[in-house]
């Protein structure tokens, strides 16, 4: 399966989801300033989040570089190559992100990662559980790779 076949052509990709006061919306350039503020104030927290320890992100970048990154995620979403959602709280503030992309090792699987800001760390397990259930129930993936969380 190529990345263009990540989801079937007739699958209607969700443009929103909600769990309590947390809402998921497609990440786009309009979120640049709030997204940049969210992760740049939480770099060590994000790196400590399951699924991010081995990656190269987050790494320092300019707000202009962040905008290009958000534009790339929006283009992936539009072309159905991958799906990145911003996580918004009840006030509309960016508190994290969810990434859904094809697994490199298992093309039929979705590789999922998510993070929340350090000052909203209590949302991490709730977001993980919600996203896992949402993907199993509403998406067409054969399997899902998503680094597990544990309640403390």
N, C-alpha and C positions, 0 to 999 in steps of 0.2 A: 504494500500500500504506500503510495507516495503521500507527501504532506498535503497535496491537493485533495486527497481522499480521506483526510483526517476525520471528517464527519460526512455521512452520506449527503448527496446533493439535495435530497428532500427534507433533511433535518432542519427544523427551524431553531436556529441558535438563540437561546434566551438573551434578552437585552436587559433583564433585571431579575433579581432574586432578593429575598429579604428574610431575615431571621431576627425577630425582636426589633431592636432599634438599629440594627446593622443592615445596610443595603448594599447590594452589588450592582454596579453599572459598568458598561464597557469603558476601559481606560482610554483617554484620548488627550490631545493637546490642551484642551480646556482645563485639565487638571494639573497642568505643569507646576504652577507655583505651590499649590497645596501638597502635591505628591512629593516635590523636591523637599519641602519643609518637613514632611513626614519621615522620609527615610534618612535624610541627612542629620536629623536630630536623634536618630536611633540606630546608627551603623552597627555598633557592637551588639545591640539587642537583636537586630536582624541576623547578623552573622551567627549568633547563638541559637537561632531558631532552627528546629529540625529541617533538613533539606537545603540549608544554605552554607553549612560549615565548609564544604569542599569546593564551593563555587567561587568565582572571582567577584561576585557582586554581594553586597554593595561596595563600590569603590568610588573614591572622590571623583566628581565630575562637575562641570559648570551647569548652570541652569539651562544654557543653550544646548549642551549635550543631552541633558535630561529631556528637553523638548524633542530632540531628534529621536531619542529612545521611545518616547510616548508615541510619536508619529509612526515609528516602526511597528509598535504593538497594535496601533489602530489599523495599519495596513494589513498586518497579519490577520486581524479580526475580520476585516472587510473581505479578504481573500480566503478566509476559513482555514488558514494555516496554523492558527493558534489563537487562544482567547485569553486576554488579560482583562481582569475586572478590577476597578478601584473599589475599595471598601470604604463606605461612608457611614458616619454615625447619624444620629437623629437630627443633628444640626446641619448636616451636609458637609462636615469636615472630613477630609481624607484621613483614615486611621490605618490603612494597609492596602495590600494588593493580593490578588489570587491569579496565578498563571496556570494555564492549561495548554500544554503543547504535546506533540507526539513524542513518545519515548524513543530515544536513539537506539536502544537495544531491542525493543519490542514494538515495532511500528503500529500494531493494533492496539497498543496500550496508550493511555493518556498519562503523561508525567505532570504531576500537579505540585505546586508549591504555593505557600502563602506566608505572609508576615503581617504583623501589626506593629504600630509605633510602641516604643518603650513605655510611654505613659498610658497606654491602653493594653498592656500585656495580658490583663485578665480576660481579654477577648480571644486569645489565641486558641485555646481548646474548644471554645464554643464555635468559632469560625471553622476550625478543622472538622469538627463533627457535622456541622451544617453543610459544608461544601462536600464532604464525603457522601453524605446521604443524598444531596441534590444531584451529584454526578451519577450515583448508582441508579437513582429513580428517574431522572429526567434527560439523561444523555445516553448516546448509543455506544459507549465504549465497552469493549470486551473485558478490559481490566484497567485498573487504576493504580499508578504508583504515586504514593503520597506519604511522605515521612510521618510516622505516627507521633502523636502527642500523648502525654499522660497528664491526668489531673494531679495536682499536688495537694 
